[in-house]
Amino acid sequence: MKLAKKLPSEFSAYKNIVNEPTSYYSIVFSSNPEGITVMYGYSKDFYKNYKSEQEKHFNLSGVFLKRKKSSEYVEIPLTFAHGNLQHIIVDNPSKFRKNYDFNSIAIRNLKAEYIKVQKTDQKTTENILKSLSKEQIELLELDSTFEIEFDEKLFYTILDMEDGNYIAVDKKGKVYRLNHDHEEMVRLIANKPTDFFKIYSGEKSELEQIMYE
């Protein structure tokens, strides 16, 4: 929220996102490279208004924070995905709050470098789903598919439930519902892609009960 207040009006989408009921449900500290990855979801109503920002991915330079011990200002590179802050590049990520003064945010020569997203995840997902007919493929959302890692297992999204949750497949073609708010975040719902269409005919409302079982 402090960052959003400092950014100029061209970042209005991010300003809106942090002021909405966004659910930040996972913060991951990485060591190689060092940094912090943030995962999040949205309410369905907000997601519909925010949909136009989904294709915006960029690296942002020019954001500085002051170290608490030395009062030295350090540039903190940021990566935004789908319009929202996704990755913070910083040393000792688990001590980010302890080492830096969040009230000291300074903007200097701000620059956004937009990223053209490769469609490698889409090709992987299409290959996994090669047993499906053209009509069945058209009922899925493969243009926006992306890879998700959970418990060292990879999933590829095929439907966005518009609330931060997804229907996804693994590399063997098994279909799962991914619900970040559920006690059982990952649950198998079909053993092969064709079986998924026994419970889904094109309306996401058909899957609402399954998402929360």
C-alpha positions in Angstrom: 0.0 0.0 0.0 2.9 2.4 0.7 4.4 1.6 -2.7 1.1 2.2 -4.5 0.7 5.6 -2.9 4.2 6.6 -4.1 3.7 5.4 -7.7 2.5 7.8 -10.4 -1.0 7.7 -12.0 0.1 5.4 -14.9 0.1 2.6 -12.3 -3.5 3.2 -11.4 -4.3 -0.5 -11.9 -1.9 -1.5 -9.1 -3.3 1.3 -6.9 -6.8 -0.1 -7.4 -5.7 -3.7 -6.7 -4.2 -3.0 -3.3 -7.3 -1.0 -2.2 -9.6 -4.0 -3.1 -10.2 -7.1 -1.0 -7.2 -8.9 -2.4 -6.3 -12.1 -0.7 -2.5 -12.6 -0.3 -2.3 -16.3 0.5 1.3 -17.2 0.0 4.7 -15.4 0.5 7.7 -17.5 -0.6 11.3 -16.6 0.3 13.9 -17.8 -2.3 17.6 -18.1 -2.0 18.8 -18.6 -5.6 18.1 -16.0 -6.7 17.3 -14.1 -3.5 13.9 -12.6 -3.3 10.2 -12.8 -2.3 7.4 -14.1 -4.4 3.8 -13.1 -3.5 0.7 -15.1 -4.6 -2.8 -13.7 -4.4 -6.4 -14.0 -5.4 -9.4 -11.7 -5.9 -13.1 -11.7 -5.4 -15.1 -12.6 -8.6 -16.7 -9.2 -8.9 -13.3 -7.4 -8.7 -11.7 -9.9 -11.1 -14.1 -8.9 -13.9 -13.2 -5.3 -13.6 -9.5 -6.2 -13.4 -9.5 -8.6 -16.3 -8.0 -6.0 -18.8 -4.8 -5.9 -16.7 -4.2 -9.6 -17.0 -1.7 -9.3 -19.8 0.5 -6.6 -18.2 3.9 -8.0 -17.1 6.8 -5.8 -16.4 10.0 -5.2 -14.4 10.1 -2.0 -12.4 13.3 -0.1 -11.5 13.7 3.1 -9.6 12.2 2.1 -6.3 14.5 2.6 -3.3 14.3 1.7 0.4 16.5 2.8 3.3 18.4 0.3 5.3 17.6 0.7 9.0 21.2 0.2 10.3 23.1 2.3 7.8 20.5 4.7 6.5 21.8 3.8 3.0 19.2 3.9 0.2 19.1 0.7 -1.8 17.3 0.1 -5.1 14.8 -2.8 -4.8 14.0 -4.3 -8.3 10.4 -5.4 -8.6 8.5 -7.7 -11.0 4.8 -7.2 -11.7 2.7 -10.0 -13.3 -1.0 -9.7 -14.2 -0.8 -6.0 -13.1 0.1 -6.9 -9.5 3.4 -7.1 -7.6 4.7 -10.6 -7.8 8.4 -10.6 -7.0 10.7 -8.5 -4.9 14.5 -8.9 -5.5 16.2 -8.3 -2.2 19.1 -9.8 -0.1 18.1 -11.7 3.0 14.5 -11.9 2.0 13.2 -13.4 5.3 14.6 -10.3 7.1 13.2 -7.8 4.6 10.9 -6.1 7.1 13.6 -6.1 9.8 16.4 -4.7 7.5 14.5 -2.0 5.7 12.3 1.0 6.6 9.1 0.7 4.7 8.2 4.4 5.4 11.3 5.5 3.5 10.2 4.5 0.0 11.8 6.9 -2.6 11.1 7.0 -6.3 14.1 7.9 -8.6 14.1 7.6 -12.4 11.2 5.2 -12.4 11.2 2.9 -15.4 8.9 0.0 -16.4 10.3 -2.6 -18.8 7.4 -4.6 -20.2 7.8 -8.3 -20.7 6.5 -10.3 -23.6 5.3 -13.6 -22.1 6.4 -16.7 -23.9 3.7 -19.2 -24.7 5.7 -22.3 -23.7 3.2 -23.2 -20.9 0.4 -23.1 -23.5 2.3 -25.5 -25.8 3.0 -27.8 -22.9 -0.7 -27.8 -21.9 -1.9 -28.3 -25.4 0.3 -31.4 -25.7 -1.0 -32.8 -22.4 -4.6 -32.3 -23.7 -4.0 -33.8 -27.2 -6.7 -36.4 -26.6 -9.4 -33.8 -26.5 -11.5 -32.7 -29.5 -11.3 -29.2 -31.0 -14.7 -28.5 -29.5 -13.6 -29.5 -26.1 -10.4 -27.4 -26.3 -12.4 -24.4 -27.2 -14.3 -24.7 -23.9 -11.0 -24.2 -22.0 -8.8 -21.1 -21.4 -5.5 -22.2 -22.8 -4.5 -18.7 -24.1 -3.9 -17.7 -20.5 -2.5 -21.0 -19.1 0.5 -20.9 -16.8 2.5 -23.3 -14.7 1.9 -23.6 -10.9 4.2 -25.5 -8.6 2.8 -27.1 -5.4 4.6 -29.5 -3.2 7.3 -30.0 -5.9 4.6 -31.0 -8.5 3.7 -29.0 -11.6 0.2 -28.0 -12.7 -1.0 -26.2 -15.8 -4.2 -24.1 -15.5 -7.0 -24.8 -18.0 -9.8 -22.8 -16.4 -9.6 -19.6 -14.2 -12.5 -19.7 -11.7 -12.1 -15.9 -11.4 -11.5 -15.9 -7.6 -7.8 -16.9 -7.5 -8.7 -20.6 -7.9 -8.2 -22.8 -10.9 -8.9 -26.0 -12.7 -5.5 -27.5 -13.8 -3.9 -30.6 -15.2 -0.6 -32.3 -14.3 1.8 -33.7 -16.9 0.0 -37.0 -16.9 -3.3 -35.4 -17.9 -5.0 -35.8 -14.5 -7.4 -32.9 -13.7 -7.4 -31.1 -10.4 -9.2 -28.3 -8.7 -6.8 -25.8 -7.0 -8.4 -23.9 -4.2 -6.0 -21.7 -2.1 -8.7 -21.2 0.6 -9.5 -24.9 1.1 -7.9 -27.1 3.7 -7.2 -29.5 0.8 -5.7 -27.1 -1.7 -5.2 -29.6 -4.4 -7.8 -32.3 -5.2 -8.1 -34.8 -8.1 -11.4 -34.5 -10.0 -10.7 -36.5 -13.2 -8.2 -39.2 -14.1 -7.9 -38.1 -17.7 -8.9 -35.0 -19.7 -11.8 -36.6 -21.5 -13.4 -37.6 -18.1 -13.4 -33.9 -17.1 -16.0 -33.2 -19.7 -18.4 -35.6 -18.0 -18.8 -32.9 -15.3 -18.1 -29.8 -17.4 -19.9 -28.7 -20.6 -18.8 -25.1 -20.8 -20.4 -23.3 -17.8 -18.1 -22.6 -14.8 -21.1 -22.7 -12.5 -21.1 -26.5 -13.0 -17.8 -26.6 -11.1 -18.7 -24.4 -8.1 -19.6 -27.3 -5.8 -16.5 -29.3 -6.8 -14.3 -26.3 -6.0 -15.4 -26.3 -2.3 -15.9 -30.0 -1.6 
